[in-house]
Amino acid sequence: MEKIGYQAEKAFQDYLDNNNILYWYIQQDVKTFSSKLKKLDVRRPDFFILLPNLGFILVDVEHNIPLKKYGKFCICDNKLRKYNNLQKYFNMQVWFAFSNEEIHYTTWYFIPVSKVLKYRSTYLVKEKEYVSMPLSEFVQISNRDNFMKVFI
């Protein structure tokens, strides 16, 4: 799973580079994560992205395949809670960016954690501990699209 997650991160990094988006890739090494942060029950995202004239956002990139029968992405409820904590402590938006190798990482699906939280009670699958978000709630962009389309 780590390898496929890294592939998604690398593909997203290539997308950002090709579109001249300023970012920091956040190293996921255990030594780069403060013990104090661990106590805050937060999760570390993958990218710190500068949006000109808007500021910074944090992005968690995932290899995620939508449920074909339902047209939904599954988002781990525990991960959602930890990213919500991160947003609160750092006062920065956290976004999910999903793609997968089936579509050759040529299309990205974006959604802010705050939007998933807004609809959590509607789409929570309690026994599976995930939120099942419809594709229609995501902003979809291709590798040829301008990244700022996500925020328009």
MOZINOR-V185748 format. One record per pair of residues at least 24 apart in sequence whose C-alpha atoms are under 10 Angstrom apart, sorted by the first residue. I is the first residue (numbers start at 1). J is the second residue. D is the distance in Angstrom with one decimal. If there is no record, write none. Layout:
# MOZINOR-V185748
I & J & D
I & J & D
This chain:
# MOZINOR-V185748
1 & 63 & 9.1
2 & 63 & 9.9
4 & 62 & 8.8
4 & 63 & 6.7
4 & 64 & 9.8
4 & 100 & 8.6
4 & 101 & 8.4
5 & 61 & 7.9
5 & 62 & 6.0
5 & 63 & 5.5
5 & 64 & 9.0
5 & 100 & 9.2
6 & 46 & 10.0
6 & 61 & 9.1
6 & 62 & 8.6
6 & 63 & 8.6
7 & 61 & 10.0
7 & 62 & 9.2
7 & 63 & 7.9
7 & 100 & 8.8
7 & 101 & 8.4
7 & 105 & 9.0
8 & 61 & 6.7
8 & 62 & 6.1
8 & 63 & 5.4
8 & 64 & 9.0
8 & 97 & 9.4
8 & 98 & 8.2
8 & 99 & 6.9
8 & 100 & 6.7
8 & 101 & 7.9
8 & 104 & 9.5
8 & 105 & 7.0
9 & 46 & 7.5
9 & 47 & 8.8
9 & 60 & 8.8
9 & 61 & 5.9
9 & 62 & 7.2
9 & 63 & 8.3
9 & 97 & 9.5
9 & 98 & 9.8
9 & 99 & 9.6
9 & 105 & 9.8
10 & 61 & 9.5
10 & 105 & 9.8
11 & 61 & 9.6
11 & 99 & 9.1
11 & 100 & 9.5
11 & 101 & 9.6
11 & 104 & 8.9
11 & 105 & 6.3
11 & 106 & 8.5
11 & 143 & 9.7
12 & 47 & 9.5
12 & 61 & 7.4
12 & 62 & 9.5
12 & 97 & 8.5
12 & 98 & 9.3
12 & 99 & 8.8
12 & 105 & 7.8
12 & 106 & 9.3
12 & 107 & 10.0
12 & 108 & 8.5
12 & 143 & 9.1
13 & 46 & 9.9
13 & 47 & 8.7
13 & 61 & 9.7
14 & 143 & 9.4
15 & 105 & 9.2
15 & 106 & 8.8
15 & 108 & 9.7
15 & 142 & 9.4
15 & 143 & 6.2
15 & 144 & 8.7
15 & 145 & 9.7
15 & 146 & 9.9
15 & 147 & 8.9
16 & 49 & 9.2
16 & 143 & 9.1
16 & 146 & 9.7
16 & 147 & 8.0
18 & 143 & 8.7
18 & 144 & 9.1
19 & 143 & 8.7
19 & 144 & 8.4
19 & 145 & 8.6
19 & 146 & 7.0
19 & 147 & 7.4
20 & 146 & 9.8
20 & 147 & 9.5
21 & 49 & 7.5
21 & 50 & 7.3
21 & 51 & 7.8
21 & 52 & 9.0
21 & 146 & 9.6
21 & 147 & 7.9
21 & 148 & 9.6
22 & 48 & 8.7
22 & 49 & 6.0
22 & 50 & 5.5
22 & 51 & 7.7
22 & 52 & 8.9
22 & 56 & 9.8
23 & 47 & 6.6
23 & 48 & 5.5
23 & 49 & 4.3
23 & 50 & 6.0
23 & 51 & 9.1
23 & 56 & 9.1
23 & 57 & 9.6
23 & 58 & 9.6
24 & 48 & 5.1
24 & 49 & 6.5
24 & 50 & 8.7
24 & 58 & 9.7
25 & 49 & 8.6
25 & 59 & 9.7
26 & 58 & 9.7
26 & 59 & 9.8
37 & 86 & 9.1
37 & 89 & 9.8
40 & 82 & 8.8
40 & 85 & 7.6
40 & 86 & 8.3
40 & 89 & 8.5
41 & 81 & 8.7
41 & 82 & 5.9
41 & 83 & 8.9
41 & 84 & 9.8
41 & 85 & 7.0
41 & 86 & 8.1
42 & 78 & 10.0
42 & 79 & 8.5
42 & 80 & 9.6
42 & 81 & 8.0
42 & 82 & 4.4
42 & 83 & 6.0
42 & 84 & 7.9
42 & 85 & 5.7
42 & 86 & 5.2
42 & 87 & 8.9
42 & 88 & 9.8
42 & 89 & 8.9
43 & 78 & 9.7
43 & 79 & 7.1
43 & 80 & 9.0
43 & 81 & 8.9
43 & 82 & 5.3
43 & 83 & 5.7
43 & 84 & 9.0
43 & 85 & 8.2
43 & 86 & 6.8
44 & 79 & 9.9
44 & 82 & 8.8
44 & 83 & 7.9
44 & 86 & 8.1
45 & 83 & 8.1
45 & 86 & 9.3
45 & 94 & 7.9
45 & 95 & 8.9
45 & 96 & 9.0
46 & 96 & 9.8
47 & 94 & 9.7
47 & 95 & 9.8
48 & 94 & 9.4
51 & 147 & 9.2
51 & 148 & 7.9
51 & 151 & 9.6
52 & 148 & 9.2
54 & 151 & 9.9
55 & 92 & 9.1
55 & 93 & 10.0
56 & 92 & 7.1
56 & 93 & 7.9
56 & 94 & 9.6
57 & 87 & 9.7
57 & 91 & 9.7
57 & 92 & 6.0
57 & 93 & 5.2
57 & 94 & 6.0
57 & 95 & 7.3
57 & 112 & 9.7
58 & 83 & 9.6
58 & 86 & 9.6
58 & 87 & 8.9
58 & 92 & 7.1
58 & 93 & 6.2
58 & 94 & 4.6
58 & 95 & 6.2
58 & 96 & 8.7
58 & 112 & 9.7
59 & 93 & 8.4
59 & 94 & 5.6
59 & 95 & 4.8
59 & 96 & 5.7
59 & 97 & 6.7
59 & 110 & 9.2
59 & 111 & 9.7
59 & 112 & 8.8
59 & 113 & 9.6
60 & 94 & 7.4
60 & 95 & 6.2
60 & 96 & 4.9
60 & 97 & 6.1
60 & 98 & 8.5
60 & 110 & 9.8
60 & 112 & 10.0
60 & 113 & 9.8
61 & 95 & 8.5
61 & 96 & 6.0
61 & 97 & 4.8
61 & 98 & 6.0
61 & 99 & 8.1
61 & 108 & 9.5
61 & 109 & 9.8
61 & 110 & 9.3
62 & 96 & 7.5
62 & 97 & 6.3
62 & 98 & 5.0
62 & 99 & 6.7
62 & 100 & 8.0
62 & 108 & 9.9
62 & 109 & 10.0
63 & 97 & 8.7
63 & 98 & 5.9
63 & 99 & 5.3
63 & 100 & 4.8
63 & 101 & 7.6
63 & 102 & 9.9
63 & 105 & 8.8
64 & 97 & 9.0
64 & 98 & 5.5
64 & 99 & 5.7
64 & 100 & 5.8
64 & 101 & 9.1
64 & 102 & 9.9
64 & 109 & 9.5
65 & 98 & 7.9
65 & 99 & 7.0
65 & 100 & 6.1
65 & 101 & 8.8
65 & 102 & 8.1
65 & 103 & 9.4
66 & 98 & 9.2
66 & 99 & 9.2
66 & 100 & 9.3
66 & 132 & 9.3
66 & 133 & 9.2
66 & 134 & 8.8
66 & 135 & 7.8
67 & 132 & 9.0
67 & 133 & 10.0
67 & 134 & 9.4
67 & 135 & 9.6
70 & 132 & 9.1
70 & 133 & 9.6
70 & 134 & 7.8
70 & 135 & 9.2
71 & 132 & 9.3
71 & 133 & 8.4
71 & 134 & 5.9
71 & 135 & 5.9
71 & 136 & 8.5
72 & 123 & 9.9
72 & 131 & 9.3
72 & 132 & 5.8
72 & 133 & 5.1
72 & 134 & 4.2
72 & 135 & 5.3
72 & 136 & 8.5
72 & 137 & 9.3
72 & 138 & 9.8
73 & 98 & 8.7
73 & 109 & 9.6
73 & 130 & 9.6
73 & 131 & 8.1
73 & 132 & 5.6
73 & 133 & 5.3
73 & 134 & 6.5
73 & 135 & 6.8
73 & 138 & 9.5
74 & 123 & 9.6
74 & 124 & 9.5
74 & 125 & 9.3
74 & 128 & 9.8
74 & 129 & 9.5
74 & 130 & 6.0
74 & 131 & 5.6
74 & 132 & 4.6
74 & 133 & 6.4
74 & 134 & 9.0
75 & 113 & 10.0
75 & 116 & 8.6
75 & 124 & 9.3
75 & 129 & 8.7
75 & 130 & 5.3
75 & 131 & 5.1
75 & 132 & 6.4
75 & 133 & 7.4
76 & 124 & 9.6
76 & 125 & 9.9
76 & 128 & 8.8
76 & 129 & 6.4
76 & 130 & 4.4
76 & 131 & 6.4
76 & 132 & 8.9
77 & 116 & 9.7
77 & 117 & 9.4
77 & 120 & 8.6
77 & 124 & 7.9
77 & 125 & 9.0
77 & 126 & 8.9
77 & 128 & 9.1
77 & 129 & 5.6
77 & 130 & 4.6
77 & 131 & 6.0
77 & 132 & 9.6
78 & 129 & 7.5
78 & 130 & 7.8
78 & 131 & 9.8
79 & 113 & 9.9
79 & 130 & 9.1
80 & 113 & 6.8
80 & 114 & 9.2
80 & 116 & 8.0
80 & 117 & 7.6
80 & 120 & 9.5
80 & 130 & 8.8
80 & 131 & 8.7
81 & 113 & 9.1
81 & 117 & 8.5
83 & 113 & 7.1
83 & 114 & 9.4
84 & 113 & 6.8
84 & 114 & 7.5
84 & 117 & 8.2
87 & 113 & 8.7
87 & 114 & 8.9
96 & 138 & 9.4
97 & 138 & 9.3
97 & 139 & 9.5
97 & 140 & 9.5
98 & 138 & 9.6
98 & 140 & 9.5
99 & 140 & 9.9
105 & 142 & 8.8
105 & 143 & 8.1
106 & 141 & 8.5
106 & 142 & 5.6
106 & 143 & 5.2
106 & 144 & 8.4
107 & 140 & 6.9
107 & 141 & 5.7
107 & 142 & 4.3
107 & 143 & 6.1
107 & 144 & 9.0
107 & 145 & 9.4
108 & 138 & 9.2
108 & 139 & 8.1
108 & 140 & 5.7
108 & 141 & 5.4
108 & 142 & 6.2
108 & 143 & 7.7
108 & 145 & 10.0
108 & 150 & 9.9
109 & 135 & 8.0
109 & 136 & 9.9
109 & 137 & 9.3
109 & 138 & 5.7
109 & 139 & 5.6
109 & 140 & 4.6
109 & 141 & 6.6
109 & 142 & 8.9
109 & 150 & 9.1
110 & 135 & 9.7
110 & 137 & 8.8
110 & 138 & 5.3
110 & 139 & 5.1
110 & 140 & 6.4
110 & 141 & 8.1
110 & 150 & 7.0
110 & 151 & 9.7
111 & 135 & 9.7
111 & 137 & 7.3
111 & 138 & 5.1
111 & 139 & 6.5
111 & 140 & 9.1
111 & 150 & 8.7
112 & 137 & 9.9
112 & 138 & 8.6
112 & 139 & 9.6
